[in-house]
Amino acid sequence: MNTFGNIFRLTTFGESHGEAIGGVIDGMPAGIPIDVDFIQAELNRRRPGQSKITTARQEKDQVELLSGVFEGVSTGCSIGFIVRNTNQHSSDYDNMRDVFRPSHADYTYFYKYGVRDHRGGGRSSARITISRCVAGALAKLALQQVDITIQAYTSQVGDIRLEHDYNHYDLSKAETNAVRCPDEAKAVEMIRLIEEVKGEGDTIGGIITGVVKGCPPGLGEPEADKLHAALGAAMLSINAVKGFEYGDGFACVTQRGSQQNDIFLPPHQGNSEAVATLPTASNHSGGIQGGISNGQDIYFRVAFKPVATLLREQPTVDIQGQATTLTARGRHDPCVLPRAVPVVEAMAAMVILDHYLLQKTTKI
């Protein structure tokens, strides 16, 4: 329904043009320093109006923490929060009230519920990811206490892709350009492509790569809730996501087992946790084996389709099934990837923290 997670749980509410977006977080460990400026900075990475390749909407997306924090630390009680909606142009969607937009959730929501909020997509809007970014920021603050970090970046837009894996790049450079790509030359090409597509009233998709560092061995369940399955479910729940792979993913099918196996190496000298931190000669597995983390970097890729809203005429049908045409109005992203990077990080942070807390319940 509207709840994500096992121990660290987020329940969200709100619509794109309603009063507010918000949520309730259960399971946040007590005593975690809560940096509100950090939470707001994570929201700022997601919000519209950041650059000429994102939607021109200007929304402050100011978070208000309502409970669960006292004197700057988490209390262990539920954390309630809201982000009030502002700068809404609901009239931009009047021509969509009785029309189904191609490849949107309009038809499926209408068929399921018999009613839909046509203003900005209502509950199906990507604006709902605000709640995920708030919860993800809180999860990151908790993970900082155990030295687990999460970084995502744009690795492909259209047919422009990075030529190397994440180890080749300084991932901190992803935040130095509008498309959030750590390769400056490729970023220029990606931005140019997005601008070209935007000028044509069209949209473009791509891939975001995520990297989790410092994750200990043992996270994930052996059967129904494998760690990679949980990450996949989290990523596939994000608007516009069409695919997920971890480690070498689909590329491994062209290799043999002798090429793919990650050979274990003797533990590093002076390591008091030798068995728990065995290094490997390679990491084709993406830090997860048998559904459980093995202590190596976890890396994955998330494929995003082109945004479904086009600023050009498209044929469609209305709620009576009559043929018609639709030209979208308003302010829309030509490519979702730059603003989706923090959402990918947020979902990964929630999954990793949730499984970290689950693992703590399995041992005395």
Secondary structure, 3 states (H helix, E strand, C coil): CCEECCCCEEEEECCCCCCEEEEEEECCCCCCECCHHHHHHHHHHHCCCCCCCCCCCCCCCCEEECCCEECCEECCCCEEEEEECCCCCHHHHHHHCCECCCCCCHHHHHHHHCCCCCHHHHHHCHHHHHHHHHHHHHHHHHHHCCCCEEEEEEEEECCEECCCCHHHCCHHHHHHCCCCCCCHHHHHHHHHHHHHHHHCCCCCCEEEEEEEECCCCCCCCCCCCCHHHHHHHHHHCCCCEEEEEECCHHHHHHCCHHHHCCCECCCCCCCCCCHHHCCECCCCCCCEECCEECCCCEEEEEEECCCCCCCCEEEEEECCCCEEEEECCCCCCCCCHHHHHHHHHHHHHHHHHHHHHHHHCCCC
